[in-house]
Amino acid sequence: MNPVIALVGRPNVGKSTLFNRLTRSRDALVADFPGLTRDRKYGNGQLGDKTYTVIDTGGISGDEDGIDAAMAEQSLVAIDEADIVLFMVDARAGLNVADEAIANHLRVNQKKTWLVVNKTDGLEEHSAMADFWTLGLGDPHPIAAAHGRNVTTLIDEVLAPFPEREDGYVPATDKGIRIGVIGRPNVGKSTLVNRLLGEERVVVFDEAGTTRDAIEIPFERRGRPYVLVDTAGVRRRKNISQIAEKFSIVKTLEAIKECHVAIMVLDARGGLVEQDLHLLDYVLTSGRALVLAVNKWDGLESEQREKMRADIKRRLGFADYADLHFISALHGTAVGDLYPSVERAFKAATGRWSTNRLTTILQDAVSEHQPPLVHGRRIKLRMAHQGGTNPPIIVVHGNQTGSLPEAYKRFLTNTFRKVLKVRGTPMRFEFRSGANPFDADAGASDREKAKKRELGRTKEARKNRRR
C-alpha cells in the first residue's frame, strides 16, 4: 500500500508547486495569488523503489466563511486520510496566526507531521526558520519547491520508515473508463460528480467558477473501474479576464480530449445558450463519445419542460447520436441512468468490426441507393475497412469519391450506425480514390504493367498460330 502524503498549510505557501514537483507533472494549477486550489487533488510519485500518493489541498486561513469553509473541510478530510502530513509555511511571510491554528489541529490529531519551510531560496536558512520553532512540530525543513532545492532530501527522509516495494510495482495506466463532466459555469457539474460518487468529494458552492482545476477521481462501481473528471466551467471568451481562469479552461479542453466519454451538463432552468453549442461542437470535433444530461429538471413546470425539449430537438440535431437524460443532481433523480449510457457510448466508441462485415454493409447500402453520376460516370464504392477507434473511423475505397455529395455521406453514416448499432459516439468516414484494392497490379509501376500487357499479347499471338 502506498504511503499517503497530504500537503496542508495557509493559502499561497506553495502546496501546488510542491505537488507538481513530487508527481513530476503539471497537473495542479499554480498562480501567484491565494485560493486557487479548492478541491483535493491526488497524484502518484516515485523515489527510487519507493512509491507514494500525494494529496494537494486548498489553503486553511482560520477565518473561513462561505466557499473558504468548504475548502478548509476538504483539507481536514485529506489530513484524516493521510499517513504523513507535510505542513507547509512561508519563509518570506513569516509565522502567522493561521499557522499556529493549523499546528494545534495537527497536534490534537496526533498525525505524523513534518514542518516544511518553503520559499527559502535567497534567504539565510537559519534566520528564515527561527520563528517556526515555536510551533512545536520538531525540526523545520527548509526547501524551495519552485526550484526543487532540498525536495528530494525531504521526501527521502519522509519515506525512510516505509519499506521498499519488492513486487516490481508499476503505476496502473489503464484505470477504466474516463468520464469528463463538462458544461458552463454553475450548471451543477460538481454536484453531479458528488452524486455519482456518493460522497462530498469536490467543493460545491452557489457561485459560478467554484471549480478551477480538472480534478481526476478514480473509483469503482460494481467491480468496474472508472475515472471521473470534474472540470471548470467554460464561459465565453469575452467574459474571461483572470489569467487563472484561462488556464482552467485550457485544462478543461485538455480533459475533453483525454476522456473516453463526456457527460455534457445543461441547465434546464437557464435553457440552451450559444456557449452550450460551442462546447458541444468542440466535443464533436474532438471525436469524444457523448452523453447529454439536462440538470435541474425537478420543480420545472410542464410548459418550461416542453420548451426545453423543443429547443434540444431543434438546436441539438447535430448531436442526435447521444443519449439524453433529464436529471436532478441535487436530489439524485435519474442520475443512476447515466452509467448504462456511458457504458454503451464507450463500447460503441471502442468497437471493432471486420473488413468483411463493413464491406458487406457498404455493398448493401450501395445496392439500396446507388451513388449519383458525375460527368456521366457512376461513382463506385468498392470496399470498406476500419481505420481507427474512439471515434470509429471507416475508410471507404472507390473511384471519384471526392465528388460524393454530403447527402450521400450522411446516408452512409446513418446506414452504418443503424446496422452496427452505434450509439453515443460520432462516426467518421474517410473516402479514398485510386486503384482497385482488389487488383493484384495495384502497386505495380507503369513499366511493369506495360511489360505484362506485352507478355499477354505475345501469349495470345501464340495461341492464334496454333489454331
C-alpha positions as CSV (number, residue, x, y, z in Angstrom):
1,M,0.0,0.0,0.0
2,N,1.4,3.4,-1.0
3,P,2.0,5.9,1.9
4,V,-0.3,8.9,1.5
5,I,1.3,12.3,1.9
6,A,-1.1,15.3,2.5
7,L,0.2,18.9,1.7
8,V,-1.5,21.4,4.1
9,G,-1.0,25.0,5.1
10,R,-2.2,28.5,4.5
11,P,-3.2,29.8,1.1
12,N,-0.3,30.6,-1.3
13,V,2.5,28.9,0.6
14,G,3.5,26.7,-2.4
15,K,1.5,23.5,-1.9
16,S,0.5,23.0,-5.6
17,T,4.1,23.8,-6.7
18,L,5.4,21.1,-4.4
19,F,2.6,18.7,-5.6
20,N,3.8,19.2,-9.2
21,R,7.4,18.7,-8.1
22,L,6.6,15.4,-6.2
23,T,4.5,14.0,-9.0
24,R,6.7,15.2,-11.8
25,S,3.8,16.7,-13.6
26,R,1.9,19.9,-14.2
27,D,-1.4,18.6,-13.1
28,A,-2.0,21.3,-10.4
29,L,-2.7,24.8,-11.4
30,V,-0.2,27.3,-10.0
31,A,-0.6,31.1,-9.8
32,D,0.7,33.9,-7.6
33,F,-2.5,34.5,-5.7
34,P,-4.2,32.7,-2.8
35,G,-7.2,30.4,-3.0
36,L,-6.5,28.9,-6.5
37,T,-6.7,25.3,-5.3
38,R,-10.1,24.4,-3.8
39,D,-10.6,20.6,-4.2
40,R,-8.4,17.7,-3.0
41,K,-6.2,16.6,-5.9
42,Y,-4.4,13.2,-5.9
43,G,-1.2,12.2,-7.7
44,N,1.3,9.4,-7.6
45,G,5.1,9.7,-7.3
46,Q,8.1,7.5,-7.0
47,L,11.6,8.0,-5.5
48,G,13.9,5.1,-6.2
49,D,12.0,1.9,-5.4
50,K,9.5,3.6,-3.1
51,T,6.1,4.9,-4.4
52,Y,3.8,7.3,-2.7
53,T,0.5,9.2,-3.2
54,V,0.3,12.9,-2.7
55,I,-2.8,15.0,-1.9
56,D,-2.9,18.7,-2.8
57,T,-5.3,20.7,-0.7
58,G,-6.8,24.2,-0.5
59,G,-5.4,26.7,2.0
60,I,-6.6,27.0,5.6
61,S,-6.7,30.6,6.8
62,G,-8.5,30.1,10.1
63,D,-11.3,32.6,9.5
64,E,-13.2,30.7,6.8
65,D,-16.6,31.7,5.6
66,G,-18.6,30.7,2.6
67,I,-16.6,28.8,0.0
68,D,-13.5,29.1,2.1
69,A,-15.1,26.9,4.7
70,A,-15.9,24.2,2.2
71,M,-12.2,24.4,1.0
72,A,-11.0,24.0,4.6
73,E,-13.3,21.0,5.1
74,Q,-11.6,19.3,2.1
75,S,-8.2,19.9,3.7
76,L,-9.3,18.4,7.0
77,V,-10.5,15.3,5.2
78,A,-7.1,15.0,3.5
79,I,-5.4,15.1,6.9
80,D,-7.6,12.3,8.1
81,E,-6.8,10.2,5.0
82,A,-3.0,10.8,5.1
83,D,-0.2,8.7,6.7
84,I,2.1,11.7,6.6
85,V,1.3,15.4,6.7
86,L,3.7,18.0,5.2
87,F,2.7,21.2,7.0
88,M,4.0,24.0,4.7
89,V,4.7,27.5,5.9
90,D,6.1,30.5,4.0
91,A,9.6,31.7,5.0
92,R,9.1,35.1,3.4
93,A,5.8,35.8,5.1
94,G,7.0,34.5,8.5
95,L,4.9,33.0,11.3
96,N,1.2,33.6,11.1
97,V,-1.8,33.1,13.4
98,A,-3.3,30.7,10.9
99,D,0.0,28.6,11.1
100,E,-0.4,28.3,14.8
101,A,-4.1,27.2,14.5
102,I,-3.2,24.5,11.9
103,A,-0.3,23.3,14.1
104,N,-2.7,23.0,17.1
105,H,-5.1,20.9,15.0
106,L,-2.3,18.6,13.8
107,R,-1.1,18.1,17.4
108,V,-4.6,17.2,18.5
109,N,-5.0,14.6,15.7
110,Q,-1.5,13.2,16.5
111,K,-0.6,12.9,12.8
112,K,3.0,12.3,11.8
113,T,3.8,15.8,10.7
114,W,6.8,17.3,9.0
115,L,7.2,21.1,9.2
116,V,8.3,22.3,5.8
117,V,9.5,25.9,5.4
118,N,9.1,26.8,1.7
119,K,10.5,29.8,-0.3
120,T,13.9,29.8,1.4
121,D,15.7,30.5,-1.8
122,G,17.8,33.6,-1.5
123,L,17.4,33.7,2.3
124,E,19.7,32.6,5.1
125,E,18.1,29.4,6.2
126,H,18.6,29.5,10.0
127,S,17.2,33.1,10.1
128,A,14.3,32.1,7.9
129,M,13.4,29.1,10.1
130,A,13.9,30.8,13.5
131,D,10.2,31.8,14.0
132,F,8.8,28.4,13.2
133,W,10.5,26.5,16.1
134,T,7.8,27.9,18.4
135,L,5.1,25.7,16.6
136,G,6.5,22.7,18.5
137,L,6.4,20.3,15.5
138,G,10.0,19.3,15.5
139,D,12.8,20.5,13.2
140,P,11.8,22.7,10.3
141,H,12.9,21.5,6.9
142,P,13.9,24.3,4.5
143,I,13.0,23.8,0.8
144,A,12.5,25.8,-2.4
145,A,9.7,23.9,-4.2
146,A,9.8,26.2,-7.2
147,H,13.4,25.2,-7.9
148,G,13.4,21.7,-6.4
149,R,16.0,22.5,-3.7
150,N,16.1,20.0,-0.8
151,V,12.8,18.4,-2.0
152,T,14.4,15.0,-2.8
153,T,16.2,15.0,0.5
154,L,13.0,15.8,2.3
155,I,11.0,13.0,0.7
156,D,13.8,10.5,1.1
157,E,13.7,11.3,4.8
158,V,9.9,11.2,5.0
159,L,9.7,7.8,3.3
160,A,12.6,6.3,5.3
161,P,10.3,4.4,7.7
162,F,8.4,2.8,4.8
163,P,9.7,-0.4,3.1
164,E,10.8,-0.5,-0.5
165,R,8.4,-2.3,-2.9
166,E,9.8,-5.7,-4.0
167,D,6.9,-6.6,-6.3
168,G,8.0,-4.7,-9.3
169,Y,5.1,-2.3,-8.9
170,V,4.3,-0.1,-11.8
171,P,1.6,2.5,-11.5
172,A,-1.5,1.4,-13.4
173,T,-2.1,3.2,-16.7
174,D,-5.4,1.6,-17.5
175,K,-7.8,2.9,-14.9
176,G,-11.0,2.2,-16.7
177,I,-13.4,4.5,-18.5
178,R,-12.5,8.2,-18.2
179,I,-15.7,10.2,-17.8
180,G,-15.4,14.0,-18.3
181,V,-18.1,16.1,-16.7
182,I,-18.3,19.3,-18.7
183,G,-20.5,22.4,-19.2
184,R,-20.9,26.1,-18.5
185,P,-20.2,27.5,-15.0
186,N,-22.8,26.8,-12.3
187,V,-24.8,24.2,-14.2
188,G,-24.3,21.6,-11.4
189,K,-21.2,19.7,-12.6
190,S,-19.6,19.3,-9.2
191,T,-22.9,18.4,-7.6
192,L,-23.3,15.7,-10.2
193,V,-19.8,14.3,-9.6
194,N,-20.5,14.1,-5.9
195,R,-23.8,12.3,-6.6
196,L,-22.2,9.8,-9.0
197,L,-19.5,9.1,-6.3
198,G,-22.0,9.0,-3.4
199,E,-19.8,11.4,-1.3
200,E,-18.9,15.1,-0.9
201,R,-15.7,14.7,-2.9
202,V,-15.4,18.1,-4.6
203,V,-16.4,21.6,-3.4
204,V,-19.9,22.7,-4.2
205,F,-21.0,26.3,-3.7
206,D,-23.7,28.5,-5.2
207,E,-21.2,30.6,-7.1
208,A,-20.1,30.4,-10.7
209,G,-16.5,29.3,-11.2
210,T,-16.2,27.2,-7.9
211,T,-14.1,24.5,-9.7
212,R,-10.9,25.9,-11.0
213,D,-8.9,22.8,-12.0
214,A,-9.7,19.5,-13.6
215,I,-10.0,17.0,-10.7
216,E,-9.5,13.3,-11.6
217,I,-11.2,10.9,-9.2
218,P,-10.6,7.1,-9.7
219,F,-13.3,4.9,-8.3
220,E,-15.0,1.5,-8.7
221,R,-18.7,0.7,-9.3
222,R,-19.9,-2.9,-9.2
223,G,-16.3,-4.1,-9.7
224,R,-15.6,-1.9,-12.7
225,P,-13.0,0.9,-12.6
226,Y,-13.8,4.4,-13.7
227,V,-12.1,7.9,-13.6
228,L,-14.4,10.8,-13.1
229,V,-13.0,14.2,-14.2
230,D,-14.7,17.3,-12.7
231,T,-13.9,20.3,-14.9
232,A,-14.1,24.1,-14.7
233,G,-17.0,25.7,-16.4
234,V,-16.2,27.2,-19.8
235,R,-17.5,30.8,-20.3
236,R,-17.5,32.9,-23.4
237,R,-14.0,34.3,-24.2
238,K,-15.0,38.0,-23.9
239,N,-16.1,37.3,-20.2
240,I,-12.7,35.9,-19.2
241,S,-10.4,38.3,-17.5
242,Q,-8.3,36.4,-15.0
243,I,-5.2,34.5,-16.1
244,A,-6.1,31.6,-13.8
245,E,-9.5,31.2,-15.5
246,K,-7.8,31.0,-18.9
247,F,-5.6,28.2,-17.6
248,S,-8.6,26.5,-16.1
249,I,-10.4,26.5,-19.4
250,V,-7.2,25.1,-21.1
251,K,-7.2,22.2,-18.6
252,T,-10.9,21.6,-19.3
253,L,-10.4,21.4,-23.1
254,E,-7.4,19.0,-22.4
255,A,-9.7,16.9,-20.2
256,I,-12.2,16.6,-23.0
257,K,-9.6,15.4,-25.4
258,E,-8.3,12.8,-22.9
259,C,-11.6,11.4,-21.7
260,H,-13.4,8.5,-23.3
261,V,-16.9,9.7,-22.7
262,A,-18.0,13.3,-22.0
263,I,-21.2,14.0,-19.9
264,M,-22.4,17.4,-21.1
265,V,-24.4,19.1,-18.3
266,L,-27.1,21.5,-19.5
267,D,-29.1,23.9,-17.3
268,A,-32.9,23.3,-17.6
269,R,-33.7,26.5,-15.8
270,G,-31.3,28.7,-17.9
271,G,-32.1,27.0,-21.2
272,L,-29.8,26.4,-24.1
273,V,-27.4,29.2,-24.9
274,E,-24.8,29.7,-27.6
275,Q,-21.9,28.6,-25.3
276,D,-23.5,25.2,-24.9
277,L,-23.5,24.8,-28.7
278,H,-19.9,25.9,-28.9
279,L,-18.8,23.4,-26.3
280,L,-20.7,20.6,-27.9
281,D,-19.1,21.4,-31.2
282,Y,-15.7,21.1,-29.6
283,V,-16.7,17.7,-28.2
284,L,-17.9,16.6,-31.6
285,T,-14.7,17.9,-33.3
286,S,-12.6,16.1,-30.7
287,G,-14.5,12.9,-31.6
288,R,-15.4,12.1,-28.0
289,A,-18.3,9.9,-27.1
290,L,-21.1,12.0,-25.5
291,V,-24.0,11.7,-23.0
292,L,-26.3,14.7,-22.5
293,A,-27.6,15.4,-19.0
294,V,-30.2,18.2,-18.6
295,N,-29.8,19.1,-14.9
296,K,-32.2,21.0,-12.5
297,W,-35.2,19.2,-14.1
298,D,-37.0,18.9,-10.7
299,G,-39.6,21.5,-10.0
300,L,-40.0,22.8,-13.6
301,E,-43.4,23.5,-14.8
302,S,-44.7,21.5,-17.8
303,E,-44.6,24.5,-20.1
304,Q,-40.9,25.0,-19.3
305,R,-40.2,21.3,-19.8
306,E,-41.8,21.3,-23.2
307,K,-39.9,24.4,-24.3
308,M,-36.6,22.8,-23.2
309,R,-37.4,19.6,-25.1
310,A,-38.3,21.5,-28.2
311,D,-35.1,23.6,-28.0
312,I,-33.0,20.5,-27.7
313,K,-34.7,18.8,-30.6
314,R,-34.4,21.9,-32.8
315,R,-30.9,23.1,-31.9
316,L,-29.0,19.9,-31.0
317,G,-29.8,17.9,-34.1
318,F,-26.1,17.6,-34.8
319,A,-25.7,15.6,-31.6
320,D,-28.7,13.3,-32.0
321,Y,-26.4,10.2,-31.6
322,A,-26.1,11.0,-27.9
323,D,-28.4,9.6,-25.2
324,L,-30.4,12.3,-23.5
325,H,-31.2,12.3,-19.7
326,F,-33.3,14.7,-17.6
327,I,-31.8,14.6,-14.1
328,S,-31.6,16.4,-10.8
329,A,-28.0,16.1,-9.5
330,L,-29.1,17.7,-6.2
331,H,-31.8,15.1,-5.4
332,G,-30.3,12.2,-7.4
333,T,-33.2,11.8,-9.8
334,A,-32.3,9.6,-12.8
335,V,-28.5,10.1,-12.1
336,G,-28.0,6.3,-12.0
337,D,-29.3,6.0,-15.6
338,L,-26.2,7.8,-16.8
339,Y,-24.0,4.8,-16.2
340,P,-25.6,2.5,-18.8
341,S,-25.4,5.3,-21.4
342,V,-21.7,5.8,-20.6
343,E,-21.0,2.1,-20.9
344,R,-22.9,2.0,-24.2
345,A,-21.1,5.0,-25.6
346,F,-17.7,3.7,-24.6
347,K,-18.4,0.3,-26.1
348,A,-19.5,1.9,-29.4
349,A,-16.5,4.3,-29.5
350,T,-14.0,1.4,-29.0
351,G,-15.8,-1.2,-31.0
352,R,-14.0,-3.1,-33.8
353,W,-15.5,-4.7,-36.9
354,S,-14.1,-6.9,-39.6
355,T,-13.4,-5.7,-43.1
356,N,-15.7,-8.3,-44.5
357,R,-18.6,-7.1,-42.4
358,L,-18.0,-3.4,-43.2
359,T,-17.7,-4.2,-47.0
360,T,-20.9,-6.2,-46.9
361,I,-22.7,-3.2,-45.2
362,L,-21.3,-0.9,-47.9
363,Q,-22.4,-3.1,-50.7
364,D,-25.9,-3.5,-49.3
365,A,-26.1,0.3,-48.9
366,V,-25.0,0.9,-52.5
367,S,-27.5,-1.7,-53.7
368,E,-30.3,0.0,-51.9
369,H,-29.3,3.5,-53.0
370,Q,-26.8,4.0,-55.8
371,P,-24.3,6.9,-55.7
372,P,-25.0,9.6,-58.3
373,L,-23.5,10.1,-61.7
374,V,-20.6,12.5,-62.1
375,H,-19.7,13.6,-65.6
376,G,-21.6,10.7,-67.0
377,R,-19.8,8.2,-64.9
378,R,-21.2,6.3,-61.8
379,I,-19.3,6.8,-58.5
380,K,-18.2,3.3,-57.4
381,L,-17.6,2.4,-53.8
382,R,-15.8,-1.0,-53.6
383,M,-14.8,-1.8,-50.1
384,A,-14.6,-0.5,-46.5
385,H,-12.4,-1.2,-43.5
386,Q,-11.9,0.2,-40.1
387,G,-9.2,2.9,-39.7
388,G,-9.4,3.7,-36.0
389,T,-11.4,3.8,-32.8
390,N,-12.6,6.5,-30.4
391,P,-14.2,7.7,-32.6
392,P,-14.7,4.8,-35.0
393,I,-13.2,5.7,-38.4
394,I,-14.5,3.8,-41.5
395,V,-12.3,4.0,-44.6
396,V,-14.2,3.6,-47.9
397,H,-12.3,2.9,-51.2
398,G,-13.7,3.6,-54.6
399,N,-13.4,6.0,-57.6
400,Q,-14.4,9.7,-57.8
401,T,-15.1,9.6,-54.0
402,G,-14.1,13.3,-53.9
403,S,-17.3,14.1,-55.8
404,L,-19.5,12.2,-53.4
405,P,-22.3,14.5,-52.2
406,E,-22.7,15.3,-48.5
407,A,-26.2,13.9,-48.5
408,Y,-24.9,10.5,-49.7
409,K,-22.2,10.6,-47.0
410,R,-24.9,11.2,-44.4
411,F,-26.9,8.3,-45.8
412,L,-23.8,6.0,-45.4
413,T,-23.2,7.3,-41.9
414,N,-26.8,6.6,-40.9
415,T,-26.8,3.2,-42.5
416,F,-23.6,2.0,-40.8
417,R,-24.8,3.5,-37.4
418,K,-28.1,1.6,-37.7
419,V,-26.7,-1.7,-38.8
420,L,-23.7,-1.7,-36.3
421,K,-26.0,-0.3,-33.5
422,V,-23.5,2.5,-32.8
423,R,-25.0,4.9,-30.2
424,G,-23.3,7.7,-28.2
425,T,-20.3,8.3,-30.3
426,P,-19.7,10.2,-33.6
427,M,-18.6,8.1,-36.6
428,R,-16.1,9.4,-39.1
429,F,-15.7,8.4,-42.7
430,E,-12.7,8.7,-44.9
431,F,-13.2,8.3,-48.7
432,R,-10.2,7.3,-50.8
433,S,-10.0,7.2,-54.6
434,G,-7.4,5.3,-56.6
435,A,-6.6,1.9,-57.9
436,N,-8.9,-1.0,-57.1
437,P,-7.6,-2.5,-53.9
438,F,-8.6,-6.0,-55.2
439,D,-6.4,-5.6,-58.3
440,A,-3.2,-7.6,-58.0
441,D,-1.3,-5.0,-60.1
442,A,-2.5,-2.1,-58.0
443,G,1.1,-1.4,-56.7
444,A,2.9,-2.1,-59.9
445,S,4.8,0.6,-61.8
446,D,3.8,1.7,-65.4
447,R,6.8,-0.1,-66.9
448,E,5.8,-3.4,-65.1
449,K,2.2,-3.0,-66.3
450,A,3.3,-2.4,-69.9
451,K,5.6,-5.4,-69.8
452,K,2.8,-7.5,-68.5
453,R,0.5,-6.3,-71.3
454,E,3.2,-7.1,-73.9
455,L,3.6,-10.6,-72.5
456,G,-0.2,-11.1,-72.6
457,R,-0.3,-10.1,-76.3
458,T,2.6,-12.5,-77.1
459,K,0.8,-15.4,-75.5
460,E,-2.4,-14.5,-77.4
461,A,-0.5,-14.5,-80.7
462,R,1.0,-17.9,-80.0
463,K,-2.5,-19.3,-79.3
464,N,-3.7,-17.9,-82.6
465,R,-0.9,-19.5,-84.6
466,R,-1.5,-22.9,-83.0
467,R,-5.1,-22.7,-84.2
